[in-house]
Amino acid sequence: MNQQSAHTKIKNNNGSLLLGTGLVVASMILVPALAVRLGLGTSLTGALRIALMKASSRAVGGTNDISKAT
């Protein structure tokens, strides 16, 4: 039973790492590229990147408390 629980945690951790990596890629590459294409300002682009990086941190860290993530 204990091995099954550990295996489930590893699967859940892989999913959160994949989600976190996807959000990082989106914030570092996709958001600036789309912002240039759409003509968004640098402050809005920066805010979107910060929001995605915080979401990535929460996905990998596993915390749902906003006060701990900031």
All heavy atoms as a GROMACS GRO file, in nm:
protein
  492
    1MET      N    1   0.082  -0.120   0.000
    1MET     CA    2   0.000   0.000   0.000
    1MET      C    3   0.086   0.126   0.000
    1MET      O    4   0.055   0.221  -0.066
    1MET     CB    5  -0.092  -0.004   0.122
    1MET     CG    6  -0.192   0.107   0.126
    1MET     SD    7  -0.315   0.079  -0.002
    1MET     CE    8  -0.429   0.204   0.037
    2ASN      N    9   0.195   0.120   0.076
    2ASN     CA   10   0.284   0.236   0.085
    2ASN      C   11   0.353   0.264  -0.049
    2ASN      O   12   0.371   0.378  -0.086
    2ASN     CB   13   0.386   0.215   0.196
    2ASN     CG   14   0.459   0.342   0.230
    2ASN    OD1   15   0.416   0.450   0.192
    2ASN    ND2   16   0.569   0.329   0.302
    3GLN      N   17   0.392   0.157  -0.122
    3GLN     CA   18   0.455   0.176  -0.252
    3GLN      C   19   0.358   0.236  -0.352
    3GLN      O   20   0.397   0.318  -0.435
    3GLN     CB   21   0.508   0.043  -0.304
    3GLN     CG   22   0.631  -0.006  -0.232
    3GLN     CD   23   0.679  -0.139  -0.289
    3GLN    OE1   24   0.604  -0.207  -0.360
    3GLN    NE2   25   0.801  -0.176  -0.255
    4GLN      N   26   0.233   0.198  -0.344
    4GLN     CA   27   0.134   0.254  -0.435
    4GLN      C   28   0.114   0.402  -0.407
    4GLN      O   29   0.101   0.481  -0.500
    4GLN     CB   30   0.002   0.178  -0.420
    4GLN     CG   31  -0.103   0.221  -0.521
    4GLN     CD   32  -0.232   0.141  -0.505
    4GLN    OE1   33  -0.252   0.074  -0.405
    4GLN    NE2   34  -0.317   0.150  -0.604
    5SER      N   35   0.114   0.441  -0.281
    5SER     CA   36   0.101   0.581  -0.246
    5SER      C   37   0.219   0.662  -0.296
    5SER      O   38   0.203   0.772  -0.348
    5SER     CB   39   0.088   0.595  -0.094
    5SER     OG   40   0.084   0.730  -0.057
    6ALA      N   41   0.340   0.608  -0.283
    6ALA     CA   42   0.459   0.677  -0.332
    6ALA      C   43   0.456   0.688  -0.483
    6ALA      O   44   0.495   0.791  -0.540
    6ALA     CB   45   0.584   0.603  -0.286
    7HIS      N   46   0.408   0.585  -0.552
    7HIS     CA   47   0.399   0.588  -0.697
    7HIS      C   48   0.299   0.694  -0.743
    7HIS      O   49   0.322   0.764  -0.841
    7HIS     CB   50   0.359   0.450  -0.749
    7HIS     CG   51   0.359   0.437  -0.898
    7HIS    ND1   52   0.459   0.488  -0.977
    7HIS    CD2   53   0.271   0.378  -0.983
    7HIS    CE1   54   0.432   0.463  -1.102
    7HIS    NE2   55   0.318   0.396  -1.110
    8THR      N   56   0.188   0.707  -0.672
    8THR     CA   57   0.089   0.809  -0.705
    8THR      C   58   0.147   0.948  -0.686
    8THR      O   59   0.123   1.038  -0.767
    8THR     CB   60  -0.036   0.791  -0.617
    8THR    OG1   61  -0.086   0.659  -0.635
    8THR    CG2   62  -0.143   0.891  -0.654
    9LYS      N   63   0.225   0.969  -0.579
    9LYS     CA   64   0.286   1.099  -0.555
    9LYS      C   65   0.385   1.134  -0.666
    9LYS      O   66   0.393   1.248  -0.709
    9LYS     CB   67   0.357   1.102  -0.420
    9LYS     CG   68   0.264   1.114  -0.304
    9LYS     CD   69   0.340   1.126  -0.174
    9LYS     CE   70   0.244   1.141  -0.058
    9LYS     NZ   71   0.315   1.157   0.069
   10ILE      N   72   0.460   1.036  -0.714
   10ILE     CA   73   0.555   1.061  -0.822
   10ILE      C   74   0.480   1.100  -0.949
   10ILE      O   75   0.519   1.193  -1.018
   10ILE     CB   76   0.645   0.937  -0.846
   10ILE    CG1   77   0.740   0.920  -0.729
   10ILE    CG2   78   0.722   0.950  -0.976
   10ILE    CD1   79   0.818   0.791  -0.732
   11LYS      N   80   0.370   1.031  -0.980
   11LYS     CA   81   0.290   1.067  -1.098
   11LYS      C   82   0.235   1.208  -1.085
   11LYS      O   83   0.239   1.285  -1.180
   11LYS     CB   84   0.176   0.968  -1.117
   11LYS     CG   85   0.213   0.842  -1.186
   11LYS     CD   86   0.090   0.762  -1.217
   11LYS     CE   87   0.123   0.646  -1.307
   11LYS     NZ   88   0.004   0.570  -1.344
   12ASN      N   89   0.183   1.244  -0.969
   12ASN     CA   90   0.130   1.378  -0.948
   12ASN      C   91   0.240   1.483  -0.958
   12ASN      O   92   0.218   1.591  -1.010
   12ASN     CB   93   0.060   1.387  -0.812
   12ASN     CG   94  -0.070   1.311  -0.809
   12ASN    OD1   95  -0.127   1.280  -0.914
   12ASN    ND2   96  -0.116   1.278  -0.690
   13ASN      N   97   0.358   1.452  -0.908
   13ASN     CA   98   0.469   1.545  -0.914
   13ASN      C   99   0.512   1.566  -1.059
   13ASN      O  100   0.545   1.677  -1.097
   13ASN     CB  101   0.585   1.493  -0.830
   13ASN     CG  102   0.690   1.598  -0.806
   13ASN    OD1  103   0.663   1.717  -0.818
   13ASN    ND2  104   0.809   1.555  -0.773
   14ASN      N  105   0.513   1.461  -1.140
   14ASN     CA  106   0.549   1.475  -1.281
   14ASN      C  107   0.451   1.566  -1.353
   14ASN      O  108   0.490   1.646  -1.437
   14ASN     CB  109   0.556   1.339  -1.349
   14ASN     CG  110   0.677   1.259  -1.308
   14ASN    OD1  111   0.775   1.315  -1.259
   14ASN    ND2  112   0.670   1.130  -1.329
   15GLY      N  113   0.324   1.554  -1.322
   15GLY     CA  114   0.224   1.640  -1.385
   15GLY      C  115   0.243   1.785  -1.347
   15GLY      O  116   0.232   1.875  -1.432
   16SER      N  117   0.273   1.811  -1.221
   16SER     CA  118   0.292   1.949  -1.178
   16SER      C  119   0.420   2.007  -1.237
   16SER      O  120   0.426   2.125  -1.272
   16SER     CB  121   0.293   1.960  -1.026
   16SER     OG  122   0.403   1.893  -0.970
   17LEU      N  123   0.524   1.925  -1.251
   17LEU     CA  124   0.647   1.972  -1.315
   17LEU      C  125   0.624   2.005  -1.462
   17LEU      O  126   0.676   2.103  -1.513
   17LEU     CB  127   0.758   1.869  -1.301
   17LEU     CG  128   0.822   1.858  -1.164
   17LEU    CD1  129   0.922   1.743  -1.161
   17LEU    CD2  130   0.890   1.988  -1.126
   18LEU      N  131   0.545   1.923  -1.529
   18LEU     CA  132   0.513   1.949  -1.669
   18LEU      C  133   0.432   2.078  -1.683
   18LEU      O  134   0.460   2.160  -1.771
   18LEU     CB  135   0.436   1.831  -1.728
   18LEU     CG  136   0.401   1.840  -1.875
   18LEU    CD1  137   0.528   1.846  -1.960
   18LEU    CD2  138   0.317   1.721  -1.916
   19LEU      N  139   0.336   2.097  -1.595
   19LEU     CA  140   0.256   2.219  -1.598
   19LEU      C  141   0.344   2.341  -1.568
   19LEU      O  142   0.336   2.443  -1.637
   19LEU     CB  143   0.143   2.210  -1.495
   19LEU     CG  144   0.057   2.335  -1.479
   19LEU    CD1  145  -0.016   2.367  -1.609
   19LEU    CD2  146  -0.041   2.316  -1.366
   20GLY      N  147   0.429   2.330  -1.468
   20GLY     CA  148   0.518   2.441  -1.434
   20GLY      C  149   0.613   2.475  -1.547
   20GLY      O  150   0.635   2.593  -1.577
   21THR      N  151   0.666   2.374  -1.614
   21THR     CA  152   0.756   2.397  -1.727
   21THR      C  153   0.683   2.464  -1.842
   21THR      O  154   0.735   2.555  -1.905
   21THR     CB  155   0.818   2.264  -1.773
   21THR    OG1  156   0.885   2.204  -1.663
   21THR    CG2  157   0.916   2.285  -1.887
   22GLY      N  158   0.562   2.420  -1.867
   22GLY     CA  159   0.482   2.483  -1.973
   22GLY      C  160   0.453   2.629  -1.945
   22GLY      O  161   0.459   2.713  -2.035
   23LEU      N  162   0.423   2.660  -1.820
   23LEU     CA  163   0.397   2.799  -1.785
   23LEU      C  164   0.522   2.884  -1.796
   23LEU      O  165   0.516   3.001  -1.836
   23LEU     CB  166   0.339   2.807  -1.644
   23LEU     CG  167   0.196   2.754  -1.628
   23LEU    CD1  168   0.159   2.744  -1.481
   23LEU    CD2  169   0.099   2.841  -1.704
   24VAL      N  170   0.637   2.828  -1.761
   24VAL     CA  171   0.763   2.903  -1.774
   24VAL      C  172   0.793   2.930  -1.920
   24VAL      O  173   0.830   3.042  -1.957
   24VAL     CB  174   0.880   2.826  -1.707
   24VAL    CG1  175   1.013   2.884  -1.745
   24VAL    CG2  176   0.863   2.828  -1.557
   25VAL      N  177   0.776   2.831  -2.005
   25VAL     CA  178   0.800   2.850  -2.148
   25VAL      C  179   0.705   2.956  -2.203
   25VAL      O  180   0.744   3.044  -2.280
   25VAL     CB  181   0.785   2.717  -2.225
   25VAL    CG1  182   0.781   2.739  -2.375
   25VAL    CG2  183   0.899   2.624  -2.189
   26ALA      N  184   0.581   2.950  -2.160
   26ALA     CA  185   0.484   3.049  -2.207
   26ALA      C  186   0.524   3.189  -2.162
   26ALA      O  187   0.516   3.285  -2.239
   26ALA     CB  188   0.345   3.016  -2.153
   27SER      N  189   0.571   3.203  -2.038
   27SER     CA  190   0.604   3.335  -1.988
   27SER      C  191   0.732   3.389  -2.048
   27SER      O  192   0.746   3.510  -2.065
   27SER     CB  193   0.614   3.334  -1.835
   27SER     OG  194   0.727   3.262  -1.794
   28MET      N  195   0.827   3.302  -2.080
   28MET     CA  196   0.956   3.350  -2.131
   28MET      C  197   0.957   3.369  -2.282
   28MET      O  198   1.028   3.455  -2.332
   28MET     CB  199   1.066   3.251  -2.092
   28MET     CG  200   1.084   3.237  -1.943
   28MET     SD  201   1.127   3.392  -1.864
   28MET     CE  202   1.302   3.386  -1.878
   29ILE      N  203   0.880   3.290  -2.356
   29ILE     CA  204   0.887   3.294  -2.502
   29ILE      C  205   0.756   3.341  -2.565
   29ILE      O  206   0.754   3.435  -2.644
   29ILE     CB  207   0.924   3.155  -2.557
   29ILE    CG1  208   1.064   3.117  -2.507
   29ILE    CG2  209   0.920   3.153  -2.709
   29ILE    CD1  210   1.104   2.976  -2.537
   30LEU      N  211   0.646   3.278  -2.528
   30LEU     CA  212   0.520   3.305  -2.598
   30LEU      C  213   0.461   3.441  -2.564
   30LEU      O  214   0.413   3.512  -2.653
   30LEU     CB  215   0.419   3.194  -2.567
   30LEU     CG  216   0.458   3.054  -2.614
   30LEU    CD1  217   0.354   2.953  -2.570
   30LEU    CD2  218   0.477   3.051  -2.763
   31VAL      N  219   0.462   3.479  -2.437
   31VAL     CA  220   0.401   3.607  -2.399
   31VAL      C  221   0.472   3.726  -2.464
   31VAL      O  222   0.405   3.811  -2.524
   31VAL     CB  223   0.394   3.621  -2.245
   31VAL    CG1  224   0.357   3.763  -2.204
   31VAL    CG2  225   0.294   3.522  -2.188
   32PRO      N  226   0.604   3.735  -2.459
   32PRO     CA  227   0.669   3.849  -2.527
   32PRO      C  228   0.647   3.849  -2.678
   32PRO      O  229   0.627   3.955  -2.738
   32PRO     CB  230   0.818   3.830  -2.495
   32PRO     CG  231   0.821   3.750  -2.371
   32PRO     CD  232   0.702   3.660  -2.380
   33ALA      N  233   0.648   3.730  -2.740
   33ALA     CA  234   0.626   3.724  -2.884
   33ALA      C  235   0.485   3.770  -2.921
   33ALA      O  236   0.466   3.847  -3.016
   33ALA     CB  237   0.650   3.582  -2.934
   34LEU      N  238   0.387   3.725  -2.846
   34LEU     CA  239   0.249   3.768  -2.873
   34LEU      C  240   0.229   3.915  -2.841
   34LEU      O  241   0.152   3.984  -2.908
   34LEU     CB  242   0.150   3.682  -2.794
   34LEU     CG  243   0.136   3.538  -2.840
   34LEU    CD1  244   0.048   3.459  -2.744
   34LEU    CD2  245   0.078   3.533  -2.980
   35ALA      N  246   0.296   3.964  -2.737
   35ALA     CA  247   0.282   4.104  -2.700
   35ALA      C  248   0.335   4.195  -2.811
   35ALA      O  249   0.274   4.298  -2.843
   35ALA     CB  250   0.356   4.131  -2.570
   36VAL      N  251   0.447   4.158  -2.870
   36VAL     CA  252   0.501   4.237  -2.980
   36VAL      C  253   0.407   4.234  -3.099
   36VAL      O  254   0.380   4.336  -3.162
   36VAL     CB  255   0.642   4.185  -3.019
   36VAL    CG1  256   0.689   4.246  -3.150
   36VAL    CG2  257   0.741   4.215  -2.909
   37ARG      N  258   0.355   4.116  -3.126
   37ARG     CA  259   0.265   4.102  -3.241
   37ARG      C  260   0.135   4.181  -3.223
   37ARG      O  261   0.081   4.237  -3.317
   37ARG     CB  262   0.235   3.955  -3.265
   37ARG     CG  263   0.160   3.929  -3.391
   37ARG     CD  264   0.161   3.780  -3.422
   37ARG     NE  265   0.087   3.752  -3.542
   37ARG     CZ  266   0.141   3.735  -3.661
   37ARG    NH1  267   0.271   3.742  -3.676
   37ARG    NH2  268   0.066   3.708  -3.765
   38LEU      N  269   0.084   4.184  -3.098
   38LEU     CA  270  -0.041   4.254  -3.071
   38LEU      C  271  -0.020   4.400  -3.037
   38LEU      O  272  -0.115   4.476  -3.027
   38LEU     CB  273  -0.115   4.186  -2.956
   38LEU     CG  274  -0.162   4.042  -2.983
   38LEU    CD1  275  -0.221   3.982  -2.856
   38LEU    CD2  276  -0.263   4.039  -3.096
   39GLY      N  277   0.104   4.440  -3.014
   39GLY     CA  278   0.134   4.580  -2.983
   39GLY      C  279   0.104   4.617  -2.839
   39GLY      O  280   0.071   4.731  -2.810
   40LEU      N  281   0.116   4.521  -2.747
   40LEU     CA  282   0.093   4.550  -2.605
   40LEU      C  283   0.213   4.623  -2.546
   40LEU      O  284   0.325   4.608  -2.592
   40LEU     CB  285   0.069   4.420  -2.528
   40LEU     CG  286  -0.052   4.338  -2.569
   40LEU    CD1  287  -0.056   4.208  -2.489
   40LEU    CD2  288  -0.180   4.416  -2.548
   41GLY      N  289   0.189   4.699  -2.443
   41GLY     CA  290   0.295   4.773  -2.376
   41GLY      C  291   0.384   4.682  -2.293
   41GLY      O  292   0.348   4.569  -2.258
   42THR      N  293   0.501   4.734  -2.259
   42THR     CA  294   0.596   4.654  -2.183
   42THR      C  295   0.548   4.627  -2.041
   42THR      O  296   0.577   4.522  -1.985
   42THR     CB  297   0.733   4.724  -2.177
   42THR    OG1  298   0.716   4.855  -2.124
   42THR    CG2  299   0.794   4.733  -2.315
   43SER      N  300   0.474   4.721  -1.982
   43SER     CA  301   0.427   4.698  -1.846
   43SER      C  302   0.323   4.586  -1.840
   43SER      O  303   0.324   4.504  -1.748
   43SER     CB  304   0.370   4.827  -1.786
   43SER     OG  305   0.260   4.872  -1.863
   44LEU      N  306   0.235   4.581  -1.938
   44LEU     CA  307   0.136   4.474  -1.944
   44LEU      C  308   0.203   4.339  -1.972
   44LEU      O  309   0.169   4.237  -1.911
   44LEU     CB  310   0.031   4.503  -2.051
   44LEU     CG  311  -0.082   4.401  -2.065
   44LEU    CD1  312  -0.157   4.386  -1.933
   44LEU    CD2  313  -0.177   4.442  -2.174
   45THR      N  314   0.301   4.339  -2.059
   45THR     CA  315   0.375   4.217  -2.088
   45THR      C  316   0.447   4.167  -1.963
   45THR      O  317   0.445   4.048  -1.931
   45THR     CB  318   0.478   4.242  -2.200
   45THR    OG1  319   0.410   4.291  -2.315
   45THR    CG2  320   0.552   4.115  -2.236
   46GLY      N  321   0.509   4.258  -1.890
   46GLY     CA  322   0.578   4.221  -1.766
   46GLY      C  323   0.482   4.165  -1.662
   46GLY      O  324   0.513   4.068  -1.593
   47ALA      N  325   0.364   4.226  -1.652
   47ALA     CA  326   0.265   4.178  -1.556
   47ALA      C  327   0.217   4.038  -1.592
   47ALA      O  328   0.199   3.953  -1.504
   47ALA     CB  329   0.147   4.275  -1.551
   48LEU      N  330   0.197   4.012  -1.720
   48LEU     CA  331   0.156   3.878  -1.763
   48LEU      C  332   0.264   3.775  -1.734
   48LEU      O  333   0.236   3.664  -1.690
   48LEU     CB  334   0.124   3.878  -1.913
   48LEU     CG  335  -0.006   3.947  -1.954
   48LEU    CD1  336  -0.014   3.957  -2.105
   48LEU    CD2  337  -0.126   3.871  -1.900
   49ARG      N  338   0.391   3.814  -1.758
   49ARG     CA  339   0.501   3.721  -1.731
   49ARG      C  340   0.513   3.692  -1.582
   49ARG      O  341   0.534   3.577  -1.541
   49ARG     CB  342   0.632   3.780  -1.782
   49ARG     CG  343   0.640   3.780  -1.934
   49ARG     CD  344   0.766   3.839  -1.984
   49ARG     NE  345   0.876   3.748  -1.954
   49ARG     CZ  346   1.003   3.777  -1.972
   49ARG    NH1  347   1.037   3.896  -2.018
   49ARG    NH2  348   1.097   3.690  -1.944
   50ILE      N  349   0.496   3.793  -1.498
   50ILE     CA  350   0.502   3.772  -1.353
   50ILE      C  351   0.390   3.680  -1.307
   50ILE      O  352   0.410   3.590  -1.227
   50ILE     CB  353   0.498   3.907  -1.279
   50ILE    CG1  354   0.629   3.982  -1.302
   50ILE    CG2  355   0.472   3.888  -1.131
   50ILE    CD1  356   0.626   4.126  -1.254
   51ALA      N  357   0.269   3.702  -1.360
   51ALA     CA  358   0.156   3.617  -1.321
   51ALA      C  359   0.179   3.472  -1.361
   51ALA      O  360   0.150   3.380  -1.283
   51ALA     CB  361   0.028   3.670  -1.386
   52LEU      N  362   0.234   3.449  -1.480
   52LEU     CA  363   0.261   3.312  -1.522
   52LEU      C  364   0.373   3.248  -1.441
   52LEU      O  365   0.369   3.129  -1.411
   52LEU     CB  366   0.295   3.309  -1.671
   52LEU     CG  367   0.176   3.324  -1.765
   52LEU    CD1  368   0.224   3.335  -1.910
   52LEU    CD2  369   0.082   3.206  -1.752
   53MET      N  370   0.474   3.326  -1.404
   53MET     CA  371   0.583   3.270  -1.323
   53MET      C  372   0.532   3.234  -1.183
   53MET      O  373   0.573   3.133  -1.126
   53MET     CB  374   0.699   3.369  -1.316
   53MET     CG  375   0.770   3.388  -1.447
   53MET     SD  376   0.843   3.238  -1.513
   53MET     CE  377   0.994   3.235  -1.422
   54LYS      N  378   0.445   3.315  -1.126
   54LYS     CA  379   0.387   3.282  -0.995
   54LYS      C  380   0.300   3.157  -1.004
   54LYS      O  381   0.302   3.073  -0.915
   54LYS     CB  382   0.304   3.399  -0.942
   54LYS     CG  383   0.389   3.512  -0.888
   54LYS     CD  384   0.303   3.621  -0.829
   54LYS     CE  385   0.388   3.733  -0.775
   54LYS     NZ  386   0.308   3.839  -0.715
   55ALA      N  387   0.224   3.146  -1.112
   55ALA     CA  388   0.142   3.026  -1.131
   55ALA      C  389   0.229   2.902  -1.147
   55ALA      O  390   0.198   2.796  -1.094
   55ALA     CB  391   0.052   3.044  -1.253
   56SER      N  392   0.341   2.918  -1.216
   56SER     CA  393   0.435   2.807  -1.231
   56SER      C  394   0.493   2.766  -1.096
   56SER      O  395   0.505   2.649  -1.065
   56SER     CB  396   0.547   2.847  -1.326
   56SER     OG  397   0.648   2.751  -1.327
   57SER      N  398   0.528   2.864  -1.016
   57SER     CA  399   0.583   2.836  -0.884
   57SER      C  400   0.482   2.764  -0.796
   57SER      O  401   0.516   2.670  -0.725
   57SER     CB  402   0.626   2.967  -0.817
   57SER     OG  403   0.671   2.944  -0.687
   58ARG      N  404   0.357   2.806  -0.803
   58ARG     CA  405   0.252   2.739  -0.726
   58ARG      C  406   0.228   2.598  -0.775
   58ARG      O  407   0.204   2.506  -0.696
   58ARG     CB  408   0.122   2.818  -0.734
   58ARG     CG  409   0.117   2.928  -0.632
   58ARG     CD  410  -0.020   2.992  -0.629
   58ARG     NE  411   0.002   3.132  -0.661
   58ARG     CZ  412  -0.072   3.205  -0.740
   58ARG    NH1  413  -0.178   3.152  -0.797
   58ARG    NH2  414  -0.044   3.330  -0.764
   59ALA      N  415   0.236   2.577  -0.906
   59ALA     CA  416   0.212   2.442  -0.962
   59ALA      C  417   0.321   2.346  -0.919
   59ALA      O  418   0.293   2.232  -0.882
   59ALA     CB  419   0.206   2.450  -1.114
   60VAL      N  420   0.445   2.390  -0.920
   60VAL     CA  421   0.555   2.303  -0.884
   60VAL      C  422   0.565   2.288  -0.733
   60VAL      O  423   0.588   2.180  -0.681
   60VAL     CB  424   0.688   2.354  -0.942
   60VAL    CG1  425   0.806   2.275  -0.891
   60VAL    CG2  426   0.683   2.350  -1.094
   61GLY      N  427   0.546   2.398  -0.659
   61GLY     CA  428   0.558   2.395  -0.514
   61GLY      C  429   0.441   2.328  -0.446
   61GLY      O  430   0.454   2.280  -0.335
   62GLY      N  431   0.327   2.328  -0.509
   62GLY     CA  432   0.210   2.261  -0.454
   62GLY      C  433   0.134   2.342  -0.351
   62GLY      O  434   0.051   2.288  -0.281
   63THR      N  435   0.159   2.469  -0.339
   63THR     CA  436   0.085   2.550  -0.242
   63THR      C  437  -0.032   2.620  -0.309
   63THR      O  438  -0.022   2.663  -0.423
   63THR     CB  439   0.177   2.653  -0.174
   63THR    OG1  440   0.101   2.725  -0.078
   63THR    CG2  441   0.239   2.750  -0.270
   64ASN      N  442  -0.141   2.627  -0.239
   64ASN     CA  443  -0.259   2.697  -0.290
   64ASN      C  444  -0.278   2.831  -0.220
   64ASN      O  445  -0.367   2.908  -0.258
   64ASN     CB  446  -0.385   2.612  -0.271
   64ASN     CG  447  -0.384   2.492  -0.362
   64ASN    OD1  448  -0.327   2.497  -0.470
   64ASN    ND2  449  -0.446   2.385  -0.320
   65ASP      N  450  -0.201   2.857  -0.118
   65ASP     CA  451  -0.213   2.980  -0.042
   65ASP      C  452  -0.142   3.093  -0.116
   65ASP      O  453  -0.021   3.088  -0.137
   65ASP     CB  454  -0.155   2.962   0.098
   65ASP     CG  455  -0.184   3.081   0.189
   65ASP    OD1  456  -0.262   3.168   0.149
   65ASP    OD2  457  -0.129   3.083   0.300
   66ILE      N  458  -0.215   3.195  -0.155
   66ILE     CA  459  -0.158   3.306  -0.234
   66ILE      C  460  -0.052   3.381  -0.153
   66ILE      O  461   0.048   3.423  -0.205
   66ILE     CB  462  -0.269   3.400  -0.282
   66ILE    CG1  463  -0.359   3.326  -0.381
   66ILE    CG2  464  -0.211   3.524  -0.348
   66ILE    CD1  465  -0.481   3.403  -0.423
   67SER      N  466  -0.073   3.396  -0.023
   67SER     CA  467   0.021   3.471   0.059
   67SER      C  468   0.157   3.402   0.066
   67SER      O  469   0.260   3.467   0.076
   67SER     CB  470  -0.033   3.494   0.199
   67SER     OG  471  -0.048   3.370   0.265
   68LYS      N  472   0.161   3.269   0.058
   68LYS     CA  473   0.287   3.197   0.062
   68LYS      C  474   0.356   3.201  -0.075
   68LYS      O  475   0.475   3.191  -0.084
   68LYS     CB  476   0.265   3.051   0.102
   68LYS     CG  477   0.228   3.034   0.246
   68LYS     CD  478   0.209   2.889   0.279
   68LYS     CE  479   0.166   2.871   0.423
   68LYS     NZ  480   0.141   2.730   0.454
   69ALA      N  481   0.279   3.213  -0.183
   69ALA     CA  482   0.337   3.210  -0.316
   69ALA      C  483   0.398   3.343  -0.356
   69ALA      O  484   0.482   3.349  -0.445
   69ALA     CB  485   0.230   3.170  -0.418
   70THR      N  486   0.359   3.451  -0.294
   70THR     CA  487   0.411   3.581  -0.334
   70THR      C  488   0.535   3.619  -0.262
   70THR      O  489   0.576   3.572  -0.167
   70THR     CB  490   0.307   3.692  -0.313
   70THR    OG1  491   0.265   3.691  -0.177
   70THR    CG2  492   0.191   3.674  -0.405
   0.00000   0.00000   0.00000
